[in-house]
Amino acid sequence: MRRFYPDTLRNFGMGKRSLEERVQEEAKCLAEEFQKKEGVPFDPTFLLSLAVSNITCSIFFNERFDYEDEEFLSMLALIKESFRIVTSPWAQIFALAPRLFMYLPGSHHTVFKNFDKVNEFVMKKIRMHEATLDENCPRDYIDCFLIKMREEKDNLNTEFNFNNLLVNVMNLFFAGTETSGTTLRYALLILLKYPDVRKQIQEEIDHVIGQSRCPSVEDRIKMPYTDAVIHEIQRFADIVPLGLARSTSQDTTFRGYHIPKGTTVFPMLTTALKDEKYFKNPQTFDPKHFLDDKGNLKKIDAFIPFSLGKRNCLGESLARMEIFLFLTYILQMFDLKCNMVPEEIDISPVPNSGSFTARPYMISMSQR
């Protein structure tokens, strides 16, 4: 299953121009929505989620949704509510004894209901794909999976079945929507806090890209300061501090502790991202963490927001593309403003949360 996803995305332009063009087109749609709110303070959270989610929809469903589409808005609301619950302290307690808590009241039952509704949405899309499938012209990830199912229909041990298709689409859709959207939301807040950083990015955009074309992935290598700022945003935001559950593949001794094979472990990504051995001021936002003396981007081994190893984030390449293209296009088109002075803006995460989430804020934009 893990190999199939990146192979399929490569066929549909993972890291190539076709997928890049989808992100660029969505960035323009997002900018149009921002223009409608020009000069009026608003919360950018939902619009950012809609834009990122549409990229995921184009990969899985071969379609993008209008920002006013009621079904799309309803589904996004369910995903956001579920994400809020599963990253809460209550969800961590539930994870310790799920069989016990299944019989007790709590917000975890809301998550199950939400997942059922999103399941219905995804399954409806799968059935529509099945009815219109052309094996000679696959349109998206679902088509490719359905074709693989037909190829392996006589294999009794195949992993390519409806259940795995549904679960994979759900997992990847959920993760792809919330992580990049949350990072972009945090990025805008940080740039409101540090107008000098924002100004320097815009100067680099003007010098490398100008105003006559949309940013491209190829521009990133020519924009070391912008790249360093994005790295530092991801390091500082640290949106998945606990990492995702893993299982030890063999008996392991780590720092004097014996960990048996099959033990569930959580890699604490935050201990690397906030390690003072690698970052001079780990609790402070500072793009210089990723710049050498000549102003070039500096590679740091402790920068692992997507985890590392064979089980690192499947969507890393897509997420990096989305964050760069969306953020640079927004700063190319708009000046950012806030009703608070920078000194009053609090960029510390929402307290008592299982994930690091930016505090609520209002932003206003004016066209450059």
C-alpha positions in Angstrom: 0.0 0.0 0.0 2.8 2.4 0.9 4.7 1.8 -2.4 1.5 2.1 -4.5 0.7 5.7 -3.3 3.9 7.4 -4.4 4.1 5.4 -7.6 0.6 6.5 -8.5 1.3 10.1 -7.7 4.4 10.1 -9.8 2.3 8.9 -12.7 0.0 11.8 -12.1 2.8 14.4 -11.7 4.1 14.1 -8.2 7.0 16.6 -8.3 6.3 17.3 -11.9 4.6 20.1 -13.7 1.0 18.7 -13.9 0.6 18.5 -10.2 2.4 21.8 -9.7 0.0 23.4 -12.1 -3.0 22.2 -10.0 -1.5 23.9 -7.0 -0.8 27.1 -8.9 -4.4 27.2 -10.2 -5.7 26.6 -6.7 -3.5 29.4 -5.3 -5.1 31.7 -7.8 -8.6 30.6 -6.7 -7.6 31.2 -3.1 -6.3 34.7 -4.0 -9.6 35.5 -5.6 -11.4 34.6 -2.3 -8.9 36.8 -0.4 -9.6 39.7 -2.8 -13.3 39.5 -2.0 -12.4 40.3 1.6 -9.9 43.0 0.8 -9.4 45.4 3.7 -11.9 43.5 5.9 -10.5 41.4 8.8 -11.2 37.7 8.6 -10.1 34.3 9.9 -8.2 32.6 7.1 -8.4 29.1 8.6 -11.3 27.7 6.6 -10.2 29.2 3.2 -6.7 27.7 3.6 -8.2 24.3 4.5 -10.5 24.5 1.4 -7.5 25.3 -0.9 -5.3 22.5 0.4 -8.2 20.0 0.5 -8.9 20.8 -3.2 -5.4 19.6 -4.1 -6.1 16.3 -2.3 -9.5 16.0 -4.1 -7.8 16.5 -7.5 -5.5 13.6 -6.7 -8.2 11.2 -5.4 -11.4 12.3 -7.1 -10.0 14.2 -10.2 -12.1 17.2 -9.3 -12.0 20.4 -7.4 -14.9 21.8 -5.4 -16.2 25.4 -5.4 -15.6 27.1 -2.1 -19.4 27.5 -1.7 -20.2 23.8 -2.4 -22.3 22.7 0.6 -21.3 19.1 0.5 -17.6 20.0 0.4 -18.0 22.5 3.2 -19.9 20.0 5.3 -17.2 17.4 4.8 -14.4 19.8 5.7 -16.2 20.8 8.9 -16.5 17.2 9.9 -12.7 16.7 9.3 -11.8 19.8 11.3 -14.0 18.8 14.2 -12.6 15.3 14.2 -9.0 16.6 14.1 -9.7 18.9 17.0 -11.0 16.0 19.1 -8.4 13.4 18.2 -5.6 15.9 19.1 -7.2 16.7 22.5 -6.0 15.4 25.9 -9.2 13.4 26.1 -8.2 11.4 22.9 -4.8 10.6 24.4 -6.6 9.2 27.5 -8.9 7.2 25.2 -5.9 5.7 23.4 -4.6 4.2 26.6 -7.7 2.0 27.1 -9.9 2.2 24.0 -12.0 -0.9 24.8 -13.0 0.5 28.2 -13.8 3.9 26.9 -15.9 2.6 24.0 -18.6 2.0 26.6 -18.3 5.4 28.3 -19.7 8.7 27.0 -17.4 11.3 25.5 -16.4 13.2 22.4 -14.8 10.1 20.8 -18.2 9.0 19.8 -18.6 12.2 17.8 -15.4 11.3 15.9 -16.8 7.9 15.0 -20.0 9.5 13.7 -18.0 12.0 11.7 -15.9 9.3 10.2 -19.0 7.4 9.2 -20.3 10.5 7.3 -17.0 11.1 5.6 -16.9 7.4 4.7 -20.2 7.7 3.0 -18.9 10.6 0.9 -15.7 8.8 -0.1 -17.6 5.5 -0.9 -20.0 7.4 -3.1 -17.1 8.7 -5.1 -15.6 5.2 -5.3 -18.8 3.8 -6.6 -19.1 6.5 -9.2 -15.5 5.8 -10.3 -16.3 2.1 -10.6 -19.3 2.8 -12.8 -17.3 5.0 -15.2 -13.9 3.3 -15.1 -11.8 3.2 -18.3 -8.8 1.0 -17.6 -7.0 2.6 -20.6 -7.3 6.1 -19.2 -7.2 6.2 -15.4 -8.2 9.6 -14.1 -6.8 9.6 -10.5 -5.7 7.5 -7.5 -9.0 5.8 -7.1 -9.1 4.7 -10.8 -5.5 3.3 -10.4 -6.5 1.4 -7.3 -9.6 -0.1 -9.0 -7.5 -1.2 -11.9 -5.0 -2.9 -9.6 -7.9 -4.6 -7.8 -9.1 -6.1 -11.1 -5.6 -7.2 -12.0 -5.3 -9.1 -8.7 -8.9 -10.4 -8.4 -7.6 -14.0 -8.5 -5.1 -13.4 -5.7 -6.7 -14.4 -2.5 -4.0 -12.7 -0.4 -4.1 -9.4 -2.2 -4.1 -6.2 -0.3 -6.0 -4.4 -3.1 -9.6 -4.5 -1.9 -12.4 -2.1 -1.2 -11.7 -1.9 2.5 -8.0 -0.9 2.0 -9.0 1.6 -0.8 -11.5 3.3 1.6 -9.1 3.4 4.5 -6.2 4.7 2.4 -8.2 7.5 0.9 -9.6 8.4 4.3 -6.2 8.5 6.0 -4.4 10.3 3.2 -7.3 12.8 2.7 -7.5 13.5 6.4 -3.8 14.0 6.8 -3.3 15.9 3.6 -6.0 18.4 4.5 -5.1 19.3 8.0 -1.3 19.3 8.2 -0.6 21.7 5.3 -3.6 23.9 6.1 -2.5 24.2 9.7 1.1 25.0 8.7 0.0 27.8 6.3 -2.3 29.2 9.0 0.6 29.3 11.4 2.8 30.8 8.7 0.6 33.8 8.2 0.4 34.5 12.0 4.2 34.3 12.3 4.6 36.7 9.4 2.2 39.1 11.0 4.4 39.0 14.1 7.6 39.6 12.1 6.9 42.2 9.4 10.7 42.5 8.7 10.8 38.8 7.8 7.7 39.3 5.6 9.2 42.3 3.8 12.4 40.4 3.1 10.5 37.5 1.6 8.6 39.9 -0.6 11.8 41.5 -1.8 13.1 38.1 -2.7 9.9 37.3 -4.6 10.0 40.6 -6.5 13.7 39.9 -7.4 13.3 36.3 -8.5 9.7 36.0 -9.7 8.4 39.5 -10.2 4.7 40.2 -10.6 4.1 38.9 -14.2 3.9 35.2 -13.4 2.9 32.7 -10.8 5.6 31.2 -8.5 7.0 27.8 -9.5 8.8 25.0 -7.6 11.9 25.8 -9.6 12.0 29.3 -8.0 12.7 27.8 -4.5 16.4 27.0 -5.1 16.9 30.7 -6.1 15.2 31.9 -2.9 17.3 30.8 0.1 15.8 33.3 2.5 12.2 32.3 1.7 13.2 28.6 1.9 14.9 29.2 5.3 11.8 31.0 6.6 9.5 28.1 5.5 11.9 25.6 7.2 11.8 27.7 10.4 8.0 28.0 10.3 7.8 24.2 10.1 10.3 23.7 12.9 8.8 26.3 15.2 5.2 25.4 14.5 6.0 21.7 15.2 2.4 20.8 14.4 2.8 17.0 15.1 5.1 17.0 18.1 4.3 13.5 19.2 4.7 11.9 15.8 2.6 8.9 14.8 2.5 5.5 16.4 5.1 3.0 15.2 5.9 -0.6 16.1 9.3 -2.0 16.8 10.3 -4.6 14.2 12.7 -6.4 16.5 13.9 -6.5 20.2 15.7 -3.2 20.8 17.9 -1.7 23.5 17.7 2.1 23.6 19.6 4.1 26.2 19.6 1.2 28.6 15.9 0.3 28.1 14.8 -3.0 26.6 12.0 -2.6 24.1 10.5 -5.9 22.9 9.5 -6.6 19.3 6.0 -5.4 18.5 5.9 -2.6 21.1 4.0 0.5 20.1 6.3 3.6 20.2 5.9 7.3 19.5 8.9 9.2 18.0 9.0 12.6 19.8 9.7 14.8 16.8 9.6 17.9 19.0 12.7 16.8 20.8 14.7 17.0 17.6 13.0 20.2 16.2 13.6 22.0 19.5 17.1 20.5 20.2 19.4 23.3 21.4 22.4 21.3 20.1 21.2 22.0 16.6 19.2 25.3 17.0 20.7 28.1 18.9 17.4 29.5 20.2 15.0 26.5 19.8 12.0 28.3 21.5 12.4 31.4 19.3 11.4 31.9 15.7 14.6 32.7 13.8 15.2 32.0 10.1 18.9 32.3 10.7 18.7 28.7 12.1 18.7 27.6 8.5 21.1 30.1 6.9 24.9 29.8 6.7 27.3 32.8 6.8 26.9 33.4 3.1 23.1 33.5 3.3 22.6 30.0 1.7 20.2 27.4 3.0 21.8 25.2 5.6 20.8 21.5 5.9 20.3 20.4 9.5 19.8 16.7 10.4 17.4 17.5 13.3 14.9 19.1 10.9 12.4 16.2 10.7 8.9 17.7 10.6 7.9 14.8 8.3 9.6 12.2 10.5 12.3 10.1 8.9 13.2 6.6 7.7 11.1 4.2 5.7 7.9 5.3 7.5 8.3 9.0 7.0 5.4 11.1 5.7 4.1 9.9 2.4 3.0 13.3 1.3 6.2 15.2 2.1 7.0 16.2 -1.5 3.4 17.4 -2.1 3.2 19.2 1.3 6.5 21.1 0.6 5.2 22.1 -2.8 1.9 23.3 -1.4 3.4 25.3 1.4 5.9 27.1 -0.9 3.6 27.8 -3.7 0.6 29.0 -1.6 2.7 31.1 0.7 4.8 32.8 -2.0 1.7 33.5 -4.1 -0.1 35.1 -1.2 2.9 37.3 -0.4 3.4 38.1 -4.1 -0.2 39.4 -4.4 -1.0 40.8 -0.9 0.3 42.9 2.0 -0.8 41.4 5.3 -2.2 43.4 8.1 -3.6 42.8 11.6 -5.5 44.8 14.1 -2.8 44.2 16.7 0.7 45.6 16.8 3.4 42.9 16.3 4.4 43.0 20.0 0.9 41.9 21.0 0.7 38.9 18.7 1.1 35.6 20.5 2.6 32.9 18.3 2.7 30.3 21.1 0.4 27.3 20.4 -3.0 26.7 21.8 -2.3 25.3 25.3 -3.4 21.8 26.4 -3.6 20.3 22.9 -2.1 17.1 21.6 -1.0 19.0 18.5 0.6 22.5 18.2 -2.1 24.8 16.7 -1.9 28.5 16.1 -4.1 30.7 18.3 -7.2 32.2 16.6 -6.5 35.5 14.8 -7.9 37.9 12.3 -6.0 39.1 9.2 -6.7 41.6 6.5 -5.1 41.8 3.1 -4.6 44.6 0.6 -3.4 44.1 -3.0 0.2 45.0 -3.6 
